Amino acid sequence: MSDTLSPGPQPRSGCATAFMVMFGVLLLLPGFCALIFAVDSHFDSRFMPVLLLGLLTAFAGVMLIRAARKRS
């Protein structure tokens, strides 16, 4: 049995991190629109699936930005 350590994951390049953040911010826009639309329509139940889809998209954007900021 050898005592050598396996190499860790390669660090992400700055360009990949920038693209992840930009795409995450882009995904936040449907969430903001969903919130504005929800306030304007006073939470009409007919539009609830569209609002949930927009909020889930924004959540994905937040998670992508969070993953981009995490250090390797």
C-alpha atoms as one frame of an Amber mdcrd trajectory, in Angstrom:
protein
   0.000   0.000   0.000   1.454   3.369  -0.954   1.060   6.549   1.065   0.756
   8.909  -1.911  -2.087  11.364  -1.983  -4.269  11.644  -5.023  -4.324  15.090
  -6.604  -7.315  17.197  -5.644  -9.750  18.747  -8.065  -8.348  21.309 -10.451
  -9.198  24.930  -9.588 -11.758  26.586 -11.823 -10.573  29.292 -14.172 -11.657
  32.874 -13.676 -13.482  32.848 -16.995 -15.664  29.888 -15.976 -16.494  31.576
 -12.683 -17.452  34.792 -14.474 -19.729  32.909 -16.869 -21.367  31.089 -13.974
 -22.066  34.371 -12.180 -23.387  36.053 -15.343 -25.684  33.118 -16.132 -26.840
  33.064 -12.495 -27.749  36.753 -12.651 -29.588  36.086 -15.905 -31.584  33.365
 -14.157 -32.558  35.805 -11.399 -34.551  37.974 -13.806 -37.567  35.604 -14.167
 -37.799  35.474 -10.380 -37.929  39.245 -10.103 -40.589  39.378 -12.806 -42.583
  36.678 -11.009 -42.481  38.649  -7.768 -43.571  41.854  -9.471 -46.348  40.014
 -11.288 -47.482  38.306  -8.059 -47.762  41.615  -6.227 -49.604  43.165  -9.157
 -52.095  40.293  -9.531 -52.622  39.940  -5.763 -51.661  36.233  -5.868 -54.316
  35.117  -8.338 -54.356  31.308  -8.222 -54.572  30.986 -12.024 -51.007  32.225
 -12.396 -49.501  30.218  -9.548 -47.707  27.617 -11.767 -46.042  30.389 -13.781
 -45.025  32.197 -10.610 -43.589  29.035  -9.098 -41.634  28.320 -12.269 -40.175
  31.844 -12.190 -39.238  31.520  -8.530 -37.645  28.111  -9.090 -35.621  29.568
 -11.941 -34.438  32.368  -9.655 -33.528  29.804  -7.000 -31.425  27.977  -9.574
 -29.691  31.284 -10.333 -28.927  31.847  -6.660 -27.498  28.342  -6.352 -25.363
  28.860  -9.466 -23.950  32.117  -8.109 -23.324  30.412  -4.781 -21.473  27.563
  -6.502 -19.393  30.046  -8.499 -18.325  31.892  -5.365 -17.394  28.723  -3.475
 -13.655  28.208  -3.395 -12.256  24.993  -4.815
